[in-house]
Amino acid sequence: MPTAIAVTSADLVLPPTDQQTPTAALLQAPEDQTMDLAISDMHVLLEQHGYVVAVYSAGLPAAHERRLHSVRSVLESDRIALLKVDLPPLGIAVLVRQLRQLSICDFSPGVVASAARLLTHYIHAGALLNSVTKLDRVPVSLKTHAKSWVPGSQFAVVAGPNPQLVKVGPAVEPPSGPEFGTHLLIAKGQSQSDWVHKTLAPAWKVQAIQEATLPSDSSRWWGTGKLVEFAAYLPDISVLYQLVASVRRENCHWCGMELIGDRCGFCSSPLPPPENRMHPGSVLNQGAAVQPRS
């Protein structure tokens, strides 16, 4: 069975890209499920899949995060990876779907878990906002805060991989985007602006545009409900496979799990020494076909 991918909110589970991509399990909040049931559900996941990779937002309520760690502690399991991700909600949903795709490839659970840190560098996640007065996820200058009070103002904000903030205007260039082929996922809040479709997408030279439902936590994350959230990402499973497979694999010196990059996805132990790591950036320019699935 493939490694189980789990999330803390049902709206982080995007529709699959094909019939092979599995869904994700839901790890409910403490107010929605008793501790006993949470432990039981996790135990079933481990019995069915062997390993669980749980992805959650860095902005997850503290009680819910404590629940995740408590469940792992009670089960005394080293087969549960808890990955805290500092991406906007739509970006996390994209990452989760990519991990779901990779979970049925010939990668070990440790590689799938540690691949999350790698893949976040290839997701350009942001939003078009009507106001940045309550935005605390991306640096905002006092001058920009003042401009936010002007009626009709709009701001294009990219949270990752490199934070950017641009006041939208006729003579203003959009934020810089990916230098490789991507698809663009768009989720509209209370804003009905078509700037992302008509201006950002052509500037970023995206190959396709899809729409999604706005995640429930997006308004809180961005500080306003008047937004259009977007995420540009690598859509091709063969490219994702090449990207992950190109990185040198190591065994964690602490828990023994296989990993890529500089940190174990299961125990969070760093990999010494750093000079043994390989940078995978050139893989996006390779044209060789790879069969990612058995």
N, C-alpha and C positions, 0 to 999 in steps of 0.2 A: 504494500500500500504506500502511496505517496505521503511525504511529510505533511501533517495537517497545518494549515495556515489559519490563524484565529485573529479576530478583531474585537474591538470593544463597542462597536456601533454597527447596526445592520446597514446603514447607508454608506459604509466604507466598502461594501461588496458590490463592485461594478458588474454589469452583465459580462459573461465570458466572451472571449474573442472567438472561440470555436467550441465544438462539442467535447473536446478533450479537457479543457480547462476546468478544474474542480472549483467548487464554491469554497467559502471560508466559514469556519465555526464562529459562533457569537459567544463572547464572554461577558455576561450581563453585569450591570452595575449592582452594588450591594442593595440598593433600594428596590431592585426588581427581582432579586433572587437570594435565597438564604445561603449561608456559607456551606451547609451540608450539600445542597443541590449543586453549588458551584464546584465543590470537590468531586462529587459524583460525575458531573459532566466532563470534567478534565480527566478523570480516571478512565472514562469510556473512550475519550479521544486517544489517550495513550495506548489503551488496549487495541484500538482499531488501527492506529497509524504508527505507533512506536515512538514518534517524536512530534512535538507541537512547537510551532514558531508563532508567538503572539505579538502582533504589531499594534502599538498604541501611540497616541499623540502625546507630545511633551506637555500639552495643555490639559491632559486628562485630569479630572478632579482627584484630589489626593486620596479620598476614600476608595475610589475605584482602583487606583494604582496599588494601594495597600492590599486590597483584596487579591489582586493578581499575585503579589509576592507571598501573601499568606497561603494561598492555595498551593503554590509551588513548595512552600516550606512544609506544610502539613503532609503533602504527598512524598516529601523527601526525594523529589525527582530531579535528576540532572538531565532529564530529557525534555525539559520545558525551557524554551528561549523566550525571554521578555525583552522586546526591542522597542525602546522609546525613540520616537522619530520626531525631529523638529521640522516638519513640513506642514503647510496648510492642509486642511481636511481633504480637498480634492486631490492634492498631491499624494497624500497618504493612500487614498483609494486607488490611485494609479499604481503606486508601489506595491500595494497588496495584490493587485491583479497580476503584476509581473512576477511576484513571488509564487502566486498560484500556478502560473505558467511553468516556472522553473521547478516547482515541486514534483512534477511528473517527468522531468528529465533525469539523466543518469548522474545527478549530483547527490552527495551525501547530505544529511540534515544539517551538518555543521557548515557546509559550503552554502546551502540555501539561506541559512540564518545570517551568515557574515556577508552574503551578497547584498543584503539590504543597504549597508553603509556605502557600498560601491554604486548601487543603482540610484541613490538619491542625488548623486552628482550629475546625473543625466536627465533629471526631471526639472524642467523650468516651470515653477509653480508661482502663480501670482493672482492678482485681481484688479479689476477696474473699480475704484471706490469714489463715491460722491463726497466723502469726508475722511480725513485722516486724524481728526481730533482725538479719537480714542484708540488709534493704532499704536500698539506697543511691541509689535513683533519685528518691525523694521525701523531703523533710525529715521526720525523725522525732525527736521530743523524747526526752530521757532518761526522762521520766515514762511516755511511751508504750512505750518499750523495756522498762521495768520491767513494765508491764501485759502485755506480750507473753509473759512467763514464766508467767502465770496459766493453768492448764489450762482448755481450752475457749474461750479468747479468740478473737475474730474481728475483723478490721479491714477496712473498706471503704476502698480507696485509689484515688483518681483521679489519674493521672499527667498528663493533659492534657485540655483546653487549660489548665486552672488546677489546680495540685496541691492535693489535699485528702486528709485522712486522718481517719477516724472509727472509733472503737471501737464495734462493733455491739452494740446492747442494745435491750431492749423500749421504753425511753423515749427513744431516741436517733434523731434524724432522719437519714435517709440523706444522703450527699453531694449537693450541688446538681447538677442535671443540665442538659441542653439546654433551651432555651426555644422549640424548634421541633420539628416532627414528625420522629421518627426510628424506625428499626428497631434492635433490640438483638441483637447476635451474642454468643453465650456458648460458651466452651470450658472444659470441666472437666478439672482435674488430678486429684490424689489426694483432694481434698475432694469430698464428695457433698452439701454443703449446698444447700438450695433457696432461700436468702435472696435471691439475685439474681433468681430467677423471681418469688418471692412478695412481696418487699418493694421491691427497687430498681426493677424494671420498672414496677409501678403508680405509684411515686413519680415516675418520669421520664415517665410517660404514653406509653410507647412504643407504636407502632402494630402491631408484630409482633415475634416472637422467633424467631430461628433458632439452631441449634447447629452448632458446628464442632469439628474436631479441634484439640487444644491444640498450638500450634507448639512445635517441639523446643527452642527457646531460651527459652521462657517461664519455666521454673523457674529458670534462671540469672538472667534479667532481674529477676524478682521476689524472688529470694533464698530461695525455698521451692517444693517441689513440691506442697504442700497448699494449693491455690488453685483459684479459679474465675475465669478471665479474662473480661472483657466489653468490648464496644465499641459505643457508640451512634453511628449515622451516618445521613446523608441517603441514602435508598435510590433516590430518583427521579432518573433520568438527566436529565429535563427541568429539574429544580431545579438539579442540578449544572451543567448547561449555562448556565442563566440566571446562576448565581453567577459563573462564569468569564467569561461574555460581558459582564457588567456592568462589569467592571474595565477601565479605560483601558489600551490597549496602547501600548507604546513599543518602540523599537529600541535594543538594547544599544549603548552608545557604544564598547564594546571589540570585541565579536565580530560585531555586526550582527544577532544573532538577535532575533526578536520576543519580547516578554516582557510579563507583567503583574506588578504588585506592585513590590517594591523591590530585587529582585536577579535577575540572569540565571540561568536554570536550567542553562545549558551552561558558561559560563565563571566563574560566581559573582561577576561584577563588580556592585557596587551601582549603583543608578540615581540619579543626581543630577539635579535637586534633589528632595527628598522631598515638597515641597508640590504637586508635579504628580500625585501618586497619588490615586486615588479609593477610598473605602471602600465595599465592596459589601454591607454588612450588611442594607440594606433589602430586598434581593432576596427574602429568605425570606418576606416578607409579601406578595409580589406573587402574584396568582392567574392572570396571563396564561399561556396555554399557549404553549409553544415547541416547535418541531420541531427536535430536536437533530441529527437524522441525515438525510443526503441519500438 
